Amino acid sequence: MENFRKVRTSEEEMPLPFPDLSPDVVEMKVKEGSKIRNLMNFAMAQMELKGSRQIIFSGCGRAVTKTITCVEIMKRKLGGLHQVTKVRYKTVLEVWENQDLLPDSPAQNLTVHKNVPSICILLSRDPLDPNQTGYQPPEPQHGLGEAGEDTLGSSTKGLKRTLPPPREELLPKKLQVQVPDSPRGSGTTTGQLDH
């Protein structure tokens, strides 16, 4: 294969695996080289500004991970979205051209058919059938904590959680410390530290 160069790749077109889609559904086809920022800017504009009720993210092969990332970002930003996930295989056709040809010989192409994993995820503001395979209900909304703090932090470090105060009965009142023999000292020292 070192003498061949990939000249063309095409994916098999497949119908969307979701029945009863709304007419304003937006389909986001995620590719391996797609930028998540660009995908999310467009998708959020469709859902927030244009008022779309449903959006589909689809990707295959190396784009599957990026597809799932986009879905998780949208679920976190919008909240209350119903989800249905469908996993299947898609046929990808690759055409490779031979680079080591003699001047008068005809071009030699090699065609490769690959079955690659594919994912299609439907997000909907409207309730979906919970009995269908791949359904996930909306995540519970995070509200305000006991102290009135937002429990869903906007930082990338995760959720903010307040720790309970330490329980006194678990803390020892005094701690015994033994120091081993040292070249300077004359032996073992036992002392008490107030905690």
N, C-alpha and C positions, 0 to 999 in steps of 0.2 A: 504493500500500500504506500510505500515511501515515494513511489513514482507517480502517484495519483494526487489530484487536487480536487476538493469538493467545489463544484460549480453551481449547484442548485439544490435547494431543499424545499419541499412542499408538504403540507399537512393534508390529510384526508379531511374533507368537510363533513361534519356530523351534525345532525339536528340537536337542539338543546334537549336535555333529558327531563325537562320540567313541563308538565301539562298545565293548561289554564294560566298562562302568563298574562300579566296585564299588558295593554297595548303600549304603554310608555316605558316598558322595561329597558334598562340600559345594559348592554353587554360590554364588559371590559375584557379584551383578549390580552392576557399578560404574556409577554415574550421574555426570553432569557436576558436580552439586553435592555429591557424596559427599566426606566427609572421609577422607583416607588413614589418619589415626590410628585412626578408628573402624573402618574396614574391616580394618586390620591387627590391631587388638586382638581382634576377633571371629575372624578367620581363624587367628591364632596359637593362640588358645584351643582352637579345633576340632582343630588339628593336634597340639598338644602335650598339652593336658589331656584331651581326649576321644579321642585316639588315632586320628583319621581318617587313612586311608592316601592319599587323593586329595582334591584341591581344584581347582575350576575358577573362573577369573576371566573374566568376560565384560563387554564394554562396546561401545558403538557411538557413532559421531559424535565429538563433542568429548571423550568419556570414554575413547577408545582410549589416549591417552597416560597417563592416570591408571591404567588397567588394567595397562599394561606396567610402570609404576612399582611397583605393588603386587606384581607377580610378581617383579621383581628384588629387592625388599626381602625377600620371603619366601625366595627362593633363597639370599640372603646370610645370613639369620638361621638357617635350618634346615640348609642344605647337603645335598648328596647327592640332590637331587630331579631326577627325569627330567621332561622337558618336551615337550609337543606343542602347537604353535601352529597354529590354523586361522584364516584370514582370509576373510571373505565380505562380501556386501552384505545389508543389512536394509532393509525398507521402513518408513518412518516416516510416519505420517499426522498432518498438522497441520490444525486447524480454526481459521479466522480469521473474526471477526465485524465487520461494518461498523459504525462508530461514528457516521457522519453520516447518520442516517436521519430522514426526515420523521416527524412524530408518528403519522400513520395508515398508514404503509407497513409491509409485513411485513419481518421480520428477514431480512437477507441474509448468508449464510455462504459462505465460500470454503474449499474443501477442497484441500489440497496434498499430493501423494504425493512423498516424497523417498526416493531410494536413497542410504543412507549406509554408509560402511565400518564393519565390525563385526569384532571379534576375540574369539576364544575360546581360552584357554590352560589346558591341563590340566597340573597338577603332581602327581607321584606319587612316593611313597617306594618303591614296587615297580617293577621294571624294566618298560619298555614296549617295543613292537616298534620296533627302530631303523630298519626299512625304510620306515616310514610317513612320508608327507610332513609336514614341519614338526617332526620329532623333533630334540631337542637332548639330548645326554647330560649327566649331572651334571658340574658343574665340579670340577676336582681340589681336594681338601682342602688347605688351607694349614696347615702345621705350624709347628714351631719352626725358626728360622734357625740359622746356625752358632754364634752366640754365645748360643743359648738364648732369644733374644727372639722374641716372637710376631710373625710376619711379616704377619699380618692385623690391622692396627691397628683399634681401635674408633673412631678419630676419623673425621670426615667428609672429611679431607684426602687420604685414599687409603692405599695400602699403605706400610708402613715398609720401606725398603730401606737396607742398609748399603752405603756407597760403598767401593770398593777403595782401598787406600792409594796415594798418588801414586807413580808410577814415576820414579826418580831420573834415568834417562837422558833423559827427556822435558823436564826442567827445565834451563834454561840456568844455567851457573855465574855468569856476570856479564852485566850488561845495560848496553849503551851508550846514553846519553841525550844528545840534542842539544837545546839550548835556542835558539830563534830570537832574532834581534836584538831587544833591548828598549830603550826610551828611557833606562833607568837604566844598563844594562850597556854594555860596549864591544864586544860582538860575540857570536859563538857560543861557548858553553861546552860542552866535552865532558867528561863525567865517567863514572866507573864506579860502579855500585852492586852491592854483594854481595847476592845473592839468597838 
